[in-house]
């Protein structure tokens, strides 16, 4: 199980990202693909959680590999395709596309994802 999200405002949201990933780890998500909309390496990337189950993908890598413009819609398309390919290569059974304010909610009293 993995999830993919677009991430902006590194300096303001690093704590929220850590809380978001830890919640989803508790319910069974094993890996996270975090697509950085901002330019990576501009000074704020040291604030990002350095954890083995989080893969950060800078936006310029996707736009350089495609003919897409830097519009958000085009970036989302490239991000989703990239996450699908990475997940498939890693043998991940399912993949969710979330934003930082969206949480997977378990139903019927379950405490773990039922894969």
PATI-50215 format. One line per 2 residues: their letters; for each residue x negated, y, z negated of C-alpha. Coordinates in steps of 0.25 Angstrom, whole numbers, m for minus. Layout:
<atoms>
A> X:Y:Z  ... .
</atoms>
This chain:
<atoms>
XX> 0:0:0  m5:14:4 .
XX> 0:28:5  m4:39:14 .
XX> m3:54:11  m6:68:17 .
XX> m14:76:6  m16:91:6 .
XX> m20:101:m4  m32:93:m10 .
XX> m35:102:m22  m21:103:m27 .
XX> m16:89:m24  m28:80:m28 .
XX> m21:77:m42  m8:74:m36 .
XX> m14:64:m26  m21:57:m37 .
XX> m8:56:m44  0:52:m32 .
XX> m10:41:m28  m11:35:m43 .
XX> 5:34:m43  5:27:m30 .
XX> m7:17:m34  2:14:m47 .
XX> 13:9:m38  4:1:m28 .
XX> m1:10:m17  m15:5:m15 .
XX> m21:16:m6  m19:30:m2 .
XX> m23:37:11  m23:52:9 .
XX> m24:61:21  m30:74:18 .
XX> m24:86:26  m34:96:21 .
XX> m48:96:26  m56:85:18 .
XX> m69:89:11  m65:104:9 .
XX> m68:104:m6  m55:98:m12 .
XX> m57:83:m8  m65:80:m21 .
XX> m52:82:m28  m46:70:m21 .
XX> m45:57:m29  m57:48:m25 .
XX> m50:35:m26  m52:22:m18 .
XX> m38:20:m15  m37:34:m8 .
XX> m42:37:6  m43:51:10 .
XX> m41:54:25  m45:69:29 .
XX> m35:75:39  m46:78:49 .
XX> m49:63:51  m35:61:56 .
XX> m34:73:65  m48:70:71 .
XX> m43:56:75  m30:60:81 .
XX> m25:70:92  m16:76:81 .
XX> m16:90:77  m18:94:63 .
XX> m3:96:61  3:89:49 .
XX> 12:80:57  1:75:66 .
XX> m8:73:53  3:65:47 .
XX> 4:56:59  m11:54:59 .
XX> m11:52:44  0:41:45 .
XX> m7:34:56  m20:34:49 .
XX> m14:29:36  m7:18:43 .
XX> m20:13:50  m28:14:37 .
XX> m18:6:30  m17:m4:40 .
XX> m32:m6:40  m32:m7:25 .
XX> m21:m18:25  m11:m9:18 .
XX> 3:m15:18  10:m2:18 .
XX> 8:13:18  16:25:13 .
XX> 15:40:18  17:49:7 .
XX> 14:64:2  8:67:m11 .
XX> 22:71:m16  28:57:m12 .
XX> 27:45:m21  31:31:m18 .
XX> 43:28:m28  45:14:m32 .
XX> 59:9:m34  67:m1:m42 .
XX> 57:0:m54  45:m5:m46 .
XX> 31:m1:m51  23:m5:m39 .
XX> 25:m5:m24  32:m17:m19 .
X> 24:m21:m6 .
</atoms>
